[in-house]
Amino acid sequence: MEVNPPKQEHLLALKVMRLTKPTLFTNIPVTCEEKDLPGELFNQLMRDDPSTVNGAEILMLGEMLTLPQNFGNIFLGETFSSYISVHNDSSQVVKDILVKADLQTSSQRLNLSASSAAVAELKPDCCIDDVIHHEVKEIGTHILVCAVSYTTQNGEKMYFRKFFKFQVLKPLDVKTKFYNAESDLSSVTDEVFLEAQIQNITNSPMFMEKVSLEPSIMYNVAELNSVNQAGESISTFGSRAYLQPMDTRQYLYCLKPKKEFAEKAGIIKGVTVIGKLDIVWKTNLGERGRLQTSQLQRMAPGYGDVRLSLEAIPDTVTLEEPFHITCKITNCSERTMDLVLEMCNTNSVHWCGISGRQLGKLHPSSSLCLALTLLSSVQGLQSVSGLRLTDTFLKRTYEYDDIAQVCVVSSAVKMEN
């Protein structure tokens, strides 16, 4: 890990160590059955071992803490802490000592020194100690550059550096999915559901302290990760919030456009900023990590100039018996339309009524509701298709197929139900 320049005769010695918490000692049990040759020897040795838990000697649980034996892993979002010590190994007083610590990443160089002032003098066998902290916000190679400058008794200015390279790994894999829901078919209150899949890609369990969505100014957010039981909010993940290595957990959020933005924009179109996820976790003995995703963007569904939505439709209908649906037509353009409704039959679903009906003029952002009648001649799950809207001003036709699906059953099945 350490890369040093050519050795020089310096009066000062620099030591850099990473500060990290100890881990629980893991005991590897060696046991056998009573009928084996050692008998109770192994079990008795484990019971006498001070590093094991009394009564649970074979469970690899330890009561002792062990100091880190290597540099260990550093994950994105955690705090990197390091202890820097400069010791005067010589027999003379050294003056004007300046210790500087920089962290070099692939995109920037950060100054981590607690103080920029030089120490006036350092006597023999004395040292200058400093502790630096930095929340790691980039993955990849990091280089800690520690530079020391000082002046000898003869007035000679001396300078040396040491480099410490380490890798920052990715602790979590975060994937997001958007689902569009038409809770209120007036087009201005459409809800957006965000599913966030979070996977622990480290080799140790995590305690998920907080996973929240900070919405943009356009949306209000509601978390759907808990249920109410007897007036108490209980997490859908149970009482334990641990995420084991390589496990994945899904978090769900519902976003609804704020009234002022929905009314101002009419229909929210194009790419909109949803917000960002804020994830806080703890590992091992309470080491805290935090990640914030970049702003999540969502492409709003495009409805074109004319939007057709369903207000009411039955789930189940009877074979060869008429059923009714209610459609809403909304003018999403910035011009007035003169619409004509045409109905085209399919092999299974037939429209009842007059095709080519004049609907009249429809102003921008205005809507009208239509009650239509259909009849199905085939059983099973059938698709409602075949509506056509023509704007007589521009001679443009808008086609709507697979609008919805209905379950068609025979009259005997309907009677039994």
Secondary structure, DSSP 4 states (H G I P E B T S, - for coil): -EE-PSP---SEEEEEEE----EE---------TTSTTTTHHHHHHHH-TTBPTT-GGGT-BSSEE--SS---EETTBEEEEEEEEEE-SSS-EEEEEEEEEEE-SS-EEE--S--SPEEEE-TT-EEEEEEEEE----EEEEEEEEEEEE-TT--EEEEEEEEEEEEE--EEEEEEEEEE-SSTTTTS-EEEEEEEEEE-SSS-EEEEEEEEEE-TTEEEEE-SEEEETTEEEETT-S--EE-TT-EEEEEEEEEE-HHHHHHHSS--SEEEEEEEEEEEEETTTEEEEEEPPPEEEEPPP--SEEEEEEE--SEEETTS-EEEEEEEEE-SSS-EEEEEEE---SSEEEES-SSEEEEEE-TT-EEEEEEEEEE-S-EEEEE--EEEEETTTTEEEEE---EEEEEE-HHHHHH-
